Amino acid sequence: WYDVDTSVAEKQHGKWGVFDGNEVIVGSANWRFKGLHINREVGARVKDQKTAGILEEQFLYDWENKSTDKLPDIPPKE
């Protein structure tokens, strides 16, 4: 997991997609031609309903709080 140092303004540059609530693609690549075919990036495909659920919850939290652009006081559920 990515641990954020709250004393500095850090952001994670990772991306993920959840498909059908059961499959996740997560990695560092921008999902454009250069990011997928030219740059050296890392990515993983995970088939796990629990992981997909966690990331869906995180997305919803991030979406609800997008205008604040600050770290949450309480970490998301694991």
C-alpha positions in Angstrom: 0.0 0.0 0.0 1.0 3.6 -0.6 1.6 5.4 2.7 1.3 9.2 2.4 3.6 11.4 4.5 1.0 14.1 5.6 3.8 16.6 6.5 4.4 17.2 2.7 2.1 17.5 -0.2 2.4 14.2 -1.9 0.1 12.6 -4.5 0.1 9.1 -5.9 0.4 9.0 -9.7 -1.2 5.6 -10.0 -4.2 4.7 -12.0 -6.7 1.9 -11.7 -9.8 0.6 -13.5 -12.4 -1.8 -12.0 -14.3 -4.0 -14.4 -17.5 -5.9 -13.6 -16.8 -5.6 -9.9 -14.3 -8.5 -10.0 -11.3 -7.5 -12.1 -8.8 -4.6 -11.5 -6.0 -3.1 -13.6 -3.7 -1.0 -11.6 -0.4 0.7 -12.5 1.5 3.8 -13.2 0.9 4.2 -17.0 -1.2 7.0 -18.5 -3.8 5.2 -20.7 -2.6 6.8 -23.9 -0.4 5.5 -26.7 2.9 6.8 -25.2 2.0 5.5 -21.7 1.1 2.1 -22.9 3.6 1.5 -25.7 6.6 3.7 -25.3 7.2 4.6 -21.6 8.5 2.0 -19.2 5.6 1.7 -16.8 4.3 -1.0 -14.4 0.9 -2.5 -14.2 -0.9 -5.5 -12.8 -4.2 -7.3 -13.5 -5.9 -8.6 -10.4 -9.0 -10.8 -10.5 -10.4 -10.5 -7.0 -13.8 -9.2 -5.9 -12.6 -7.9 -2.5 -9.8 -5.9 -4.1 -12.2 -4.5 -6.7 -14.7 -3.5 -4.0 -12.0 -1.7 -2.0 -10.9 0.3 -5.1 -14.5 1.1 -6.0 -15.1 2.5 -2.5 -11.9 4.5 -2.7 -12.9 5.9 -6.1 -16.3 7.0 -4.7 -14.6 8.6 -1.7 -12.1 10.4 -4.0 -15.0 11.6 -6.3 -17.0 12.9 -3.4 -14.0 14.8 -2.0 -12.4 15.9 -5.3 -12.9 19.6 -4.8 -11.0 19.7 -1.5 -7.8 18.2 -3.0 -6.6 17.3 0.5 -5.7 14.1 2.3 -8.5 12.5 4.3 -8.4 12.7 8.1 -9.5 9.0 8.3 -7.9 6.5 6.0 -10.2 4.5 3.8 -11.4 1.0 5.0 -9.2 -1.9 4.1 
